[in-house]
Amino acid sequence: MQLGRIALIAAVLCGFGAVPAHAATIEIVVDKLVYTPAEVTAKVGDTIEWDNKDFLEHTATANDGSWNELLPPKKKGSMVVTKAGTFDYYCKLHPNMKAKLTVTP
């Protein structure tokens, strides 16, 4: 019985029993035709949530076309980031609205 307990402790100490880290939710507020914050950093697996406080519809559209989120007025939109990189994005309906998302592995 003692040997089994020692093996369990050794496994935990070596990382076999480690609990995976929880993904984060990163909120970006859209208000008065501005994304705030305009630059955020996330990790692969995190959720980006845009909270559109404007009375206008917006999008969060990657410049490279890899994603496009519709943000209805007074509603939230979200996506889970799936790949690392730096992504500039903008609103298709209001192209002067610009921001940057940096995703690390």
Biopython code that builds the backbone (N, CA, C, O; Angstrom):
import numpy as np
from Bio.PDB.StructureBuilder import StructureBuilder

atoms = [
    (1, "MET", "N", (0.823, -1.194, 0.000)),
    (1, "MET", "CA", (0.000, 0.000, 0.000)),
    (1, "MET", "C", (0.867, 1.258, 0.000)),
    (1, "MET", "O", (0.561, 2.216, -0.710)),
    (2, "GLN", "N", (1.922, 1.267, 0.771)),
    (2, "GLN", "CA", (2.821, 2.406, 0.842)),
    (2, "GLN", "C", (3.464, 2.677, -0.516)),
    (2, "GLN", "O", (3.609, 3.836, -0.906)),
    (3, "LEU", "N", (3.853, 1.616, -1.246)),
    (3, "LEU", "CA", (4.482, 1.765, -2.550)),
    (3, "LEU", "C", (3.540, 2.449, -3.543)),
    (3, "LEU", "O", (3.983, 3.286, -4.330)),
    (4, "GLY", "N", (2.258, 2.110, -3.518)),
    (4, "GLY", "CA", (1.271, 2.739, -4.398)),
    (4, "GLY", "C", (1.128, 4.223, -4.115)),
    (4, "GLY", "O", (0.985, 5.020, -5.042)),
    (5, "ARG", "N", (1.164, 4.600, -2.861)),
    (5, "ARG", "CA", (1.053, 6.012, -2.474)),
    (5, "ARG", "C", (2.281, 6.782, -2.953)),
    (5, "ARG", "O", (2.161, 7.913, -3.427)),
    (6, "ILE", "N", (3.440, 6.183, -2.833)),
    (6, "ILE", "CA", (4.673, 6.830, -3.289)),
    (6, "ILE", "C", (4.642, 7.007, -4.807)),
    (6, "ILE", "O", (5.045, 8.053, -5.316)),
    (7, "ALA", "N", (4.170, 6.002, -5.526)),
    (7, "ALA", "CA", (4.072, 6.095, -6.981)),
    (7, "ALA", "C", (3.112, 7.211, -7.392)),
    (7, "ALA", "O", (3.385, 7.934, -8.350)),
    (8, "LEU", "N", (2.002, 7.359, -6.687)),
    (8, "LEU", "CA", (1.035, 8.419, -6.980)),
    (8, "LEU", "C", (1.655, 9.788, -6.747)),
    (8, "LEU", "O", (1.499, 10.689, -7.571)),
    (9, "ILE", "N", (2.350, 9.950, -5.641)),
    (9, "ILE", "CA", (2.992, 11.240, -5.341)),
    (9, "ILE", "C", (4.049, 11.552, -6.396)),
    (9, "ILE", "O", (4.158, 12.692, -6.849)),
    (10, "ALA", "N", (4.821, 10.551, -6.786)),
    (10, "ALA", "CA", (5.849, 10.756, -7.813)),
    (10, "ALA", "C", (5.213, 11.178, -9.136)),
    (10, "ALA", "O", (5.731, 12.063, -9.817)),
    (11, "ALA", "N", (4.115, 10.563, -9.496)),
    (11, "ALA", "CA", (3.431, 10.910, -10.748)),
    (11, "ALA", "C", (2.935, 12.347, -10.729)),
    (11, "ALA", "O", (3.054, 13.059, -11.726)),
    (12, "VAL", "N", (2.386, 12.773, -9.612)),
    (12, "VAL", "CA", (1.900, 14.154, -9.485)),
    (12, "VAL", "C", (3.061, 15.124, -9.568)),
    (12, "VAL", "O", (2.971, 16.137, -10.261)),
    (13, "LEU", "N", (4.143, 14.832, -8.876)),
    (13, "LEU", "CA", (5.299, 15.721, -8.892)),
    (13, "LEU", "C", (5.935, 15.812, -10.274)),
    (13, "LEU", "O", (6.519, 16.842, -10.613)),
    (14, "CYS", "N", (5.837, 14.778, -11.062)),
    (14, "CYS", "CA", (6.411, 14.773, -12.413)),
    (14, "CYS", "C", (5.463, 15.389, -13.446)),
    (14, "CYS", "O", (5.825, 15.514, -14.616)),
    (15, "GLY", "N", (4.277, 15.769, -13.033)),
    (15, "GLY", "CA", (3.357, 16.441, -13.944)),
    (15, "GLY", "C", (2.308, 15.540, -14.559)),
    (15, "GLY", "O", (1.468, 16.022, -15.319)),
    (16, "PHE", "N", (2.322, 14.249, -14.261)),
    (16, "PHE", "CA", (1.327, 13.358, -14.856)),
    (16, "PHE", "C", (-0.072, 13.651, -14.334)),
    (16, "PHE", "O", (-1.059, 13.378, -15.017)),
    (17, "GLY", "N", (-0.162, 14.192, -13.157)),
    (17, "GLY", "CA", (-1.467, 14.487, -12.581)),
    (17, "GLY", "C", (-1.802, 15.961, -12.650)),
    (17, "GLY", "O", (-2.729, 16.425, -11.985)),
    (18, "ALA", "N", (-1.047, 16.704, -13.456)),
    (18, "ALA", "CA", (-1.261, 18.143, -13.531)),
    (18, "ALA", "C", (-2.609, 18.454, -14.167)),
    (18, "ALA", "O", (-3.041, 17.789, -15.109)),
    (19, "VAL", "N", (-3.253, 19.469, -13.635)),
    (19, "VAL", "CA", (-4.533, 19.928, -14.169)),
    (19, "VAL", "C", (-4.236, 20.939, -15.263)),
    (19, "VAL", "O", (-3.429, 21.843, -15.044)),
    (20, "PRO", "N", (-4.862, 20.822, -16.442)),
    (20, "PRO", "CA", (-4.601, 21.773, -17.518)),
    (20, "PRO", "C", (-5.060, 23.178, -17.126)),
    (20, "PRO", "O", (-6.033, 23.342, -16.391)),
    (21, "ALA", "N", (-4.350, 24.180, -17.625)),
    (21, "ALA", "CA", (-4.711, 25.566, -17.337)),
    (21, "ALA", "C", (-6.050, 25.889, -18.000)),
    (21, "ALA", "O", (-6.376, 25.361, -19.063)),
    (22, "HIS", "N", (-6.811, 26.760, -17.355)),
    (22, "HIS", "CA", (-8.100, 27.170, -17.909)),
    (22, "HIS", "C", (-7.902, 28.285, -18.915)),
    (22, "HIS", "O", (-7.063, 29.166, -18.727)),
    (23, "ALA", "N", (-8.665, 28.241, -19.963)),
    (23, "ALA", "CA", (-8.624, 29.296, -20.970)),
    (23, "ALA", "C", (-9.258, 30.555, -20.391)),
    (23, "ALA", "O", (-10.163, 30.489, -19.559)),
    (24, "ALA", "N", (-8.774, 31.675, -20.838)),
    (24, "ALA", "CA", (-9.277, 32.964, -20.362)),
    (24, "ALA", "C", (-10.301, 33.525, -21.344)),
    (24, "ALA", "O", (-10.328, 33.150, -22.517)),
    (25, "THR", "N", (-11.137, 34.423, -20.847)),
    (25, "THR", "CA", (-12.031, 35.203, -21.699)),
    (25, "THR", "C", (-11.539, 36.639, -21.644)),
    (25, "THR", "O", (-11.423, 37.224, -20.567)),
    (26, "ILE", "N", (-11.253, 37.195, -22.795)),
    (26, "ILE", "CA", (-10.732, 38.549, -22.890)),
    (26, "ILE", "C", (-11.812, 39.422, -23.511)),
    (26, "ILE", "O", (-12.256, 39.178, -24.633)),
    (27, "GLU", "N", (-12.228, 40.437, -22.771)),
    (27, "GLU", "CA", (-13.318, 41.297, -23.245)),
    (27, "GLU", "C", (-12.783, 42.551, -23.918)),
    (27, "GLU", "O", (-11.873, 43.212, -23.416)),
    (28, "ILE", "N", (-13.366, 42.857, -25.057)),
    (28, "ILE", "CA", (-13.087, 44.085, -25.794)),
    (28, "ILE", "C", (-14.412, 44.822, -25.930)),
    (28, "ILE", "O", (-15.389, 44.268, -26.435)),
    (29, "VAL", "N", (-14.442, 46.054, -25.484)),
    (29, "VAL", "CA", (-15.659, 46.862, -25.556)),
    (29, "VAL", "C", (-15.644, 47.658, -26.855)),
    (29, "VAL", "O", (-14.630, 48.245, -27.233)),
    (30, "VAL", "N", (-16.781, 47.664, -27.525)),
    (30, "VAL", "CA", (-16.958, 48.477, -28.728)),
    (30, "VAL", "C", (-17.918, 49.591, -28.342)),
    (30, "VAL", "O", (-19.086, 49.344, -28.043)),
    (31, "ASP", "N", (-17.410, 50.827, -28.353)),
    (31, "ASP", "CA", (-18.228, 51.966, -27.934)),
    (31, "ASP", "C", (-17.763, 53.213, -28.675)),
    (31, "ASP", "O", (-16.567, 53.496, -28.746)),
    (32, "LYS", "N", (-18.699, 53.940, -29.214)),
    (32, "LYS", "CA", (-18.421, 55.172, -29.946)),
    (32, "LYS", "C", (-17.420, 54.937, -31.081)),
    (32, "LYS", "O", (-16.494, 55.720, -31.292)),
    (33, "LEU", "N", (-17.638, 53.825, -31.811)),
    (33, "LEU", "CA", (-16.836, 53.468, -32.979)),
    (33, "LEU", "C", (-15.364, 53.197, -32.650)),
    (33, "LEU", "O", (-14.478, 53.471, -33.459)),
    (34, "VAL", "N", (-15.115, 52.654, -31.446)),
    (34, "VAL", "CA", (-13.750, 52.345, -31.019)),
    (34, "VAL", "C", (-13.733, 50.989, -30.324)),
    (34, "VAL", "O", (-14.623, 50.682, -29.531)),
    (35, "TYR", "N", (-12.701, 50.163, -30.629)),
    (35, "TYR", "CA", (-12.448, 48.924, -29.891)),
    (35, "TYR", "C", (-11.551, 49.284, -28.702)),
    (35, "TYR", "O", (-10.506, 49.909, -28.884)),
    (36, "THR", "N", (-11.949, 48.895, -27.493)),
    (36, "THR", "CA", (-11.141, 49.181, -26.310)),
    (36, "THR", "C", (-10.978, 47.924, -25.473)),
    (36, "THR", "O", (-11.979, 47.356, -25.037)),
    (37, "PRO", "N", (-9.748, 47.466, -25.232)),
    (37, "PRO", "CA", (-8.497, 48.050, -25.704)),
    (37, "PRO", "C", (-8.274, 47.754, -27.181)),
    (37, "PRO", "O", (-8.809, 46.789, -27.727)),
    (38, "ALA", "N", (-7.473, 48.603, -27.812)),
    (38, "ALA", "CA", (-7.210, 48.458, -29.245)),
    (38, "ALA", "C", (-6.174, 47.371, -29.523)),
    (38, "ALA", "O", (-6.084, 46.879, -30.648)),
    (39, "GLU", "N", (-5.395, 46.994, -28.515)),
    (39, "GLU", "CA", (-4.418, 45.915, -28.661)),
    (39, "GLU", "C", (-4.546, 44.971, -27.487)),
    (39, "GLU", "O", (-4.485, 45.397, -26.334)),
    (40, "VAL", "N", (-4.724, 43.683, -27.772)),
    (40, "VAL", "CA", (-4.799, 42.674, -26.716)),
    (40, "VAL", "C", (-3.910, 41.491, -27.081)),
    (40, "VAL", "O", (-3.613, 41.238, -28.248)),
    (41, "THR", "N", (-3.500, 40.779, -26.035)),
    (41, "THR", "CA", (-2.717, 39.557, -26.206)),
    (41, "THR", "C", (-3.502, 38.421, -25.579)),
    (41, "THR", "O", (-4.031, 38.550, -24.475)),
    (42, "ALA", "N", (-3.572, 37.311, -26.292)),
    (42, "ALA", "CA", (-4.297, 36.129, -25.823)),
    (42, "ALA", "C", (-3.444, 34.900, -26.100)),
    (42, "ALA", "O", (-2.409, 34.981, -26.761)),
    (43, "LYS", "N", (-3.892, 33.767, -25.586)),
    (43, "LYS", "CA", (-3.243, 32.490, -25.855)),
    (43, "LYS", "C", (-4.195, 31.634, -26.680)),
    (43, "LYS", "O", (-5.413, 31.802, -26.617)),
    (44, "VAL", "N", (-3.624, 30.713, -27.455)),
    (44, "VAL", "CA", (-4.459, 29.777, -28.206)),
    (44, "VAL", "C", (-5.398, 29.081, -27.218)),
    (44, "VAL", "O", (-4.954, 28.594, -26.178)),
    (45, "GLY", "N", (-6.677, 29.034, -27.537)),
    (45, "GLY", "CA", (-7.687, 28.445, -26.660)),
    (45, "GLY", "C", (-8.485, 29.473, -25.873)),
    (45, "GLY", "O", (-9.556, 29.160, -25.352)),
    (46, "ASP", "N", (-7.971, 30.707, -25.779)),
    (46, "ASP", "CA", (-8.714, 31.764, -25.093)),
    (46, "ASP", "C", (-9.914, 32.198, -25.933)),
    (46, "ASP", "O", (-9.951, 31.988, -27.146)),
    (47, "THR", "N", (-10.877, 32.799, -25.274)),
    (47, "THR", "CA", (-12.049, 33.358, -25.938)),
    (47, "THR", "C", (-11.925, 34.871, -25.981)),
    (47, "THR", "O", (-11.634, 35.509, -24.969)),
    (48, "ILE", "N", (-12.144, 35.434, -27.144)),
    (48, "ILE", "CA", (-12.216, 36.888, -27.291)),
    (48, "ILE", "C", (-13.694, 37.231, -27.357)),
    (48, "ILE", "O", (-14.434, 36.674, -28.168)),
    (49, "GLU", "N", (-14.119, 38.145, -26.504)),
    (49, "GLU", "CA", (-15.528, 38.541, -26.468)),
    (49, "GLU", "C", (-15.616, 40.047, -26.712)),
    (49, "GLU", "O", (-15.039, 40.845, -25.973)),
    (50, "TRP", "N", (-16.337, 40.412, -27.747)),
    (50, "TRP", "CA", (-16.579, 41.815, -28.043)),
    (50, "TRP", "C", (-17.954, 42.188, -27.512)),
    (50, "TRP", "O", (-18.943, 41.516, -27.805)),
    (51, "ASP", "N", (-18.013, 43.250, -26.737)),
    (51, "ASP", "CA", (-19.263, 43.758, -26.171)),
    (51, "ASP", "C", (-19.601, 45.058, -26.905)),
    (51, "ASP", "O", (-19.028, 46.110, -26.621)),
    (52, "ASN", "N", (-20.536, 44.969, -27.848)),
    (52, "ASN", "CA", (-20.905, 46.127, -28.654)),
    (52, "ASN", "C", (-21.913, 46.979, -27.897)),
    (52, "ASN", "O", (-23.088, 46.625, -27.803)),
    (53, "LYS", "N", (-21.458, 48.089, -27.367)),
    (53, "LYS", "CA", (-22.322, 49.000, -26.616)),
    (53, "LYS", "C", (-22.934, 50.074, -27.523)),
    (53, "LYS", "O", (-23.768, 50.864, -27.079)),
    (54, "ASP", "N", (-22.518, 50.100, -28.789)),
    (54, "ASP", "CA", (-23.056, 51.075, -29.738)),
    (54, "ASP", "C", (-24.458, 50.688, -30.189)),
    (54, "ASP", "O", (-24.887, 49.545, -30.023)),
    (55, "PHE", "N", (-25.163, 51.656, -30.760)),
    (55, "PHE", "CA", (-26.477, 51.385, -31.337)),
    (55, "PHE", "C", (-26.340, 50.965, -32.800)),
    (55, "PHE", "O", (-27.337, 50.712, -33.475)),
    (56, "LEU", "N", (-25.093, 50.892, -33.285)),
    (56, "LEU", "CA", (-24.805, 50.474, -34.658)),
    (56, "LEU", "C", (-24.253, 49.051, -34.675)),
    (56, "LEU", "O", (-23.625, 48.607, -33.714)),
    (57, "GLU", "N", (-24.492, 48.345, -35.773)),
    (57, "GLU", "CA", (-23.891, 47.034, -35.971)),
    (57, "GLU", "C", (-22.426, 47.213, -36.375)),
    (57, "GLU", "O", (-22.084, 48.149, -37.099)),
    (58, "HIS", "N", (-21.571, 46.312, -35.904)),
    (58, "HIS", "CA", (-20.157, 46.322, -36.260)),
    (58, "HIS", "C", (-19.726, 44.904, -36.607)),
    (58, "HIS", "O", (-20.488, 43.948, -36.461)),
    (59, "THR", "N", (-18.487, 44.794, -37.071)),
    (59, "THR", "CA", (-17.849, 43.495, -37.229)),
    (59, "THR", "C", (-16.465, 43.569, -36.596)),
    (59, "THR", "O", (-15.932, 44.651, -36.351)),
    (60, "ALA", "N", (-15.906, 42.413, -36.341)),
    (60, "ALA", "CA", (-14.490, 42.287, -36.011)),
    (60, "ALA", "C", (-13.963, 41.343, -37.084)),
    (60, "ALA", "O", (-14.182, 40.134, -37.020)),
    (61, "THR", "N", (-13.271, 41.901, -38.064)),
    (61, "THR", "CA", (-12.873, 41.161, -39.249)),
    (61, "THR", "C", (-11.352, 41.191, -39.398)),
    (61, "THR", "O", (-10.758, 42.265, -39.492)),
    (62, "ALA", "N", (-10.728, 40.025, -39.419)),
    (62, "ALA", "CA", (-9.279, 39.954, -39.584)),
    (62, "ALA", "C", (-8.887, 40.476, -40.962)),
    (62, "ALA", "O", (-9.539, 40.164, -41.958)),
    (63, "ASN", "N", (-7.830, 41.266, -41.014)),
    (63, "ASN", "CA", (-7.351, 41.797, -42.296)),
    (63, "ASN", "C", (-7.019, 40.684, -43.274)),
    (63, "ASN", "O", (-7.191, 40.848, -44.482)),
    (64, "ASP", "N", (-6.541, 39.546, -42.763)),
    (64, "ASP", "CA", (-6.177, 38.435, -43.647)),
    (64, "ASP", "C", (-7.369, 37.547, -44.001)),
    (64, "ASP", "O", (-7.211, 36.548, -44.702)),
    (65, "GLY", "N", (-8.558, 37.906, -43.520)),
    (65, "GLY", "CA", (-9.775, 37.164, -43.850)),
    (65, "GLY", "C", (-9.966, 35.873, -43.070)),
    (65, "GLY", "O", (-10.884, 35.109, -43.369)),
    (66, "SER", "N", (-9.120, 35.610, -42.073)),
    (66, "SER", "CA", (-9.204, 34.336, -41.350)),
    (66, "SER", "C", (-10.394, 34.254, -40.403)),
    (66, "SER", "O", (-10.787, 33.152, -40.024)),
    (67, "TRP", "N", (-10.982, 35.384, -40.007)),
    (67, "TRP", "CA", (-12.187, 35.366, -39.188)),
    (67, "TRP", "C", (-12.967, 36.662, -39.358)),
    (67, "TRP", "O", (-12.424, 37.711, -39.706)),
    (68, "ASN", "N", (-14.259, 36.541, -39.099)),
    (68, "ASN", "CA", (-15.173, 37.675, -39.226)),
    (68, "ASN", "C", (-16.322, 37.456, -38.246)),
    (68, "ASN", "O", (-17.124, 36.536, -38.410)),
    (69, "GLU", "N", (-16.390, 38.295, -37.242)),
    (69, "GLU", "CA", (-17.453, 38.179, -36.231)),
    (69, "GLU", "C", (-18.432, 39.335, -36.378)),
    (69, "GLU", "O", (-18.035, 40.500, -36.383)),
    (70, "LEU", "N", (-19.703, 39.008, -36.496)),
    (70, "LEU", "CA", (-20.765, 40.012, -36.551)),
    (70, "LEU", "C", (-21.092, 40.446, -35.133)),
    (70, "LEU", "O", (-21.273, 39.609, -34.249)),
    (71, "LEU", "N", (-21.168, 41.757, -34.912)),
    (71, "LEU", "CA", (-21.448, 42.313, -33.590)),
    (71, "LEU", "C", (-22.714, 43.168, -33.661)),
    (71, "LEU", "O", (-22.635, 44.367, -33.931)),
    (72, "PRO", "N", (-23.876, 42.562, -33.423)),
    (72, "PRO", "CA", (-25.125, 43.327, -33.470)),
    (72, "PRO", "C", (-25.141, 44.435, -32.406)),
    (72, "PRO", "O", (-24.427, 44.343, -31.408)),
    (73, "PRO", "N", (-25.942, 45.465, -32.614)),
    (73, "PRO", "CA", (-26.019, 46.550, -31.630)),
    (73, "PRO", "C", (-26.447, 46.031, -30.262)),
    (73, "PRO", "O", (-27.348, 45.201, -30.146)),
    (74, "LYS", "N", (-25.777, 46.542, -29.226)),
    (74, "LYS", "CA", (-26.106, 46.241, -27.816)),
    (74, "LYS", "C", (-26.021, 44.745, -27.494)),
    (74, "LYS", "O", (-26.698, 44.263, -26.586)),
    (75, "LYS", "N", (-25.179, 44.009, -28.247)),
    (75, "LYS", "CA", (-25.023, 42.570, -28.016)),
    (75, "LYS", "C", (-23.542, 42.223, -27.991)),
    (75, "LYS", "O", (-22.687, 43.057, -28.289)),
    (76, "LYS", "N", (-23.255, 40.973, -27.628)),
    (76, "LYS", "CA", (-21.889, 40.482, -27.589)),
    (76, "LYS", "C", (-21.670, 39.455, -28.688)),
    (76, "LYS", "O", (-22.597, 38.764, -29.111)),
    (77, "GLY", "N", (-20.443, 39.372, -29.134)),
    (77, "GLY", "CA", (-20.017, 38.342, -30.071)),
    (77, "GLY", "C", (-18.695, 37.792, -29.581)),
    (77, "GLY", "O", (-17.934, 38.499, -28.921)),
    (78, "SER", "N", (-18.414, 36.540, -29.896)),
    (78, "SER", "CA", (-17.170, 35.963, -29.396)),
    (78, "SER", "C", (-16.616, 34.919, -30.345)),
    (78, "SER", "O", (-17.303, 34.429, -31.241)),
    (79, "MET", "N", (-15.342, 34.590, -30.116)),
    (79, "MET", "CA", (-14.682, 33.511, -30.853)),
    (79, "MET", "C", (-13.572, 32.953, -29.978)),
    (79, "MET", "O", (-13.015, 33.649, -29.129)),
    (80, "VAL", "N", (-13.265, 31.694, -30.202)),
    (80, "VAL", "CA", (-12.139, 31.047, -29.539)),
    (80, "VAL", "C", (-10.971, 31.121, -30.505)),
    (80, "VAL", "O", (-11.103, 30.734, -31.666)),
    (81, "VAL", "N", (-9.822, 31.614, -30.040)),
    (81, "VAL", "CA", (-8.663, 31.711, -30.923)),
    (81, "VAL", "C", (-8.007, 30.339, -31.062)),
    (81, "VAL", "O", (-7.797, 29.629, -30.078)),
    (82, "THR", "N", (-7.691, 29.987, -32.300)),
    (82, "THR", "CA", (-7.210, 28.634, -32.582)),
    (82, "THR", "C", (-5.795, 28.577, -33.124)),
    (82, "THR", "O", (-5.224, 27.494, -33.249)),
    (83, "LYS", "N", (-5.211, 29.746, -33.451)),
    (83, "LYS", "CA", (-3.837, 29.707, -33.944)),
    (83, "LYS", "C", (-3.080, 30.941, -33.488)),
    (83, "LYS", "O", (-3.646, 32.019, -33.307)),
    (84, "ALA", "N", (-1.771, 30.742, -33.308)),
    (84, "ALA", "CA", (-0.909, 31.831, -32.867)),
    (84, "ALA", "C", (-0.613, 32.775, -34.027)),
    (84, "ALA", "O", (-0.651, 32.383, -35.193)),
    (85, "GLY", "N", (-0.323, 34.010, -33.689)),
    (85, "GLY", "CA", (0.036, 34.999, -34.697)),
    (85, "GLY", "C", (-0.426, 36.375, -34.269)),
    (85, "GLY", "O", (-1.023, 36.544, -33.206)),
    (86, "THR", "N", (-0.145, 37.343, -35.100)),
    (86, "THR", "CA", (-0.604, 38.712, -34.874)),
    (86, "THR", "C", (-1.633, 39.027, -35.942)),
    (86, "THR", "O", (-1.373, 38.892, -37.138)),
    (87, "PHE", "N", (-2.804, 39.449, -35.491)),
    (87, "PHE", "CA", (-3.927, 39.681, -36.391)),
    (87, "PHE", "C", (-4.425, 41.113, -36.254)),
    (87, "PHE", "O", (-4.973, 41.495, -35.220)),
    (88, "ASP", "N", (-4.231, 41.892, -37.296)),
    (88, "ASP", "CA", (-4.861, 43.208, -37.348)),
    (88, "ASP", "C", (-6.297, 42.968, -37.784)),
    (88, "ASP", "O", (-6.564, 42.120, -38.635)),
    (89, "TYR", "N", (-7.220, 43.722, -37.194)),
    (89, "TYR", "CA", (-8.616, 43.572, -37.599)),
    (89, "TYR", "C", (-9.309, 44.921, -37.627)),
    (89, "TYR", "O", (-8.792, 45.917, -37.120)),
    (90, "TYR", "N", (-10.492, 44.935, -38.229)),
    (90, "TYR", "CA", (-11.231, 46.176, -38.435)),
    (90, "TYR", "C", (-12.719, 45.870, -38.519)),
    (90, "TYR", "O", (-13.129, 44.709, -38.508)),
    (91, "CYS", "N", (-13.515, 46.920, -38.603)),
    (91, "CYS", "CA", (-14.959, 46.776, -38.816)),
    (91, "CYS", "C", (-15.230, 46.980, -40.306)),
    (91, "CYS", "O", (-14.878, 48.017, -40.869)),
    (92, "LYS", "N", (-15.856, 45.989, -40.939)),
    (92, "LYS", "CA", (-16.181, 46.096, -42.372)),
    (92, "LYS", "C", (-17.111, 47.273, -42.659)),
    (92, "LYS", "O", (-17.047, 47.884, -43.726)),
    (93, "LEU", "N", (-17.971, 47.578, -41.695)),
    (93, "LEU", "CA", (-18.962, 48.634, -41.896)),
    (93, "LEU", "C", (-18.409, 50.023, -41.588)),
    (93, "LEU", "O", (-18.927, 51.028, -42.074)),
    (94, "HIS", "N", (-17.356, 50.069, -40.780)),
    (94, "HIS", "CA", (-16.733, 51.328, -40.369)),
    (94, "HIS", "C", (-15.215, 51.113, -40.406)),
    (94, "HIS", "O", (-14.595, 50.930, -39.359)),
    (95, "PRO", "N", (-14.611, 51.133, -41.604)),
    (95, "PRO", "CA", (-13.208, 50.742, -41.775)),
    (95, "PRO", "C", (-12.191, 51.565, -40.980)),
    (95, "PRO", "O", (-11.033, 51.166, -40.859)),
    (96, "ASN", "N", (-12.615, 52.705, -40.442)),
    (96, "ASN", "CA", (-11.706, 53.492, -39.606)),
    (96, "ASN", "C", (-11.512, 52.840, -38.227)),
    (96, "ASN", "O", (-10.590, 53.205, -37.498)),
    (97, "MET", "N", (-12.368, 51.886, -37.871)),
    (97, "MET", "CA", (-12.238, 51.155, -36.604)),
    (97, "MET", "C", (-11.197, 50.055, -36.801)),
    (97, "MET", "O", (-11.391, 49.155, -37.618)),
    (98, "LYS", "N", (-10.090, 50.127, -36.053)),
    (98, "LYS", "CA", (-9.005, 49.178, -36.219)),
    (98, "LYS", "C", (-8.481, 48.737, -34.855)),
    (98, "LYS", "O", (-8.542, 49.481, -33.877)),
    (99, "ALA", "N", (-7.963, 47.509, -34.815)),
    (99, "ALA", "CA", (-7.383, 46.980, -33.583)),
    (99, "ALA", "C", (-6.428, 45.844, -33.928)),
    (99, "ALA", "O", (-6.291, 45.462, -35.090)),
    (100, "LYS", "N", (-5.760, 45.305, -32.887)),
    (100, "LYS", "CA", (-4.780, 44.246, -33.102)),
    (100, "LYS", "C", (-4.939, 43.176, -32.013)),
    (100, "LYS", "O", (-5.089, 43.485, -30.831)),
    (101, "LEU", "N", (-4.901, 41.920, -32.445)),
    (101, "LEU", "CA", (-4.953, 40.760, -31.556)),
    (101, "LEU", "C", (-3.671, 39.959, -31.751)),
    (101, "LEU", "O", (-3.383, 39.494, -32.854)),
    (102, "THR", "N", (-2.904, 39.800, -30.675)),
    (102, "THR", "CA", (-1.701, 38.983, -30.715)),
    (102, "THR", "C", (-1.996, 37.699, -29.943)),
    (102, "THR", "O", (-2.422, 37.745, -28.789)),
    (103, "VAL", "N", (-1.768, 36.557, -30.584)),
    (103, "VAL", "CA", (-2.064, 35.258, -29.978)),
    (103, "VAL", "C", (-0.759, 34.472, -29.854)),
    (103, "VAL", "O", (-0.036, 34.274, -30.831)),
    (104, "THR", "N", (-0.481, 34.032, -28.627)),
    (104, "THR", "CA", (0.709, 33.222, -28.366)),
    (104, "THR", "C", (0.289, 31.757, -28.192)),
    (104, "THR", "O", (-0.860, 31.466, -27.860)),
    (105, "PRO", "N", (1.242, 30.836, -28.421)),
    (105, "PRO", "CA", (0.904, 29.412, -28.271)),
    (105, "PRO", "C", (0.512, 29.041, -26.844)),
    (105, "PRO", "O", (0.203, 27.882, -26.571)),
]
sb = StructureBuilder()
sb.init_structure("model")
sb.init_model(0)
sb.init_chain("A")
sb.init_seg("    ")
for serial, (resi, resn, name, xyz) in enumerate(atoms, 1):
    if name == "N":
        sb.init_residue(resn, " ", resi, " ")
    sb.init_atom(name, np.array(xyz, "f"), 0.0, 1.0, " ", f" {name:<3s}", serial, name[0])
structure = sb.get_structure()
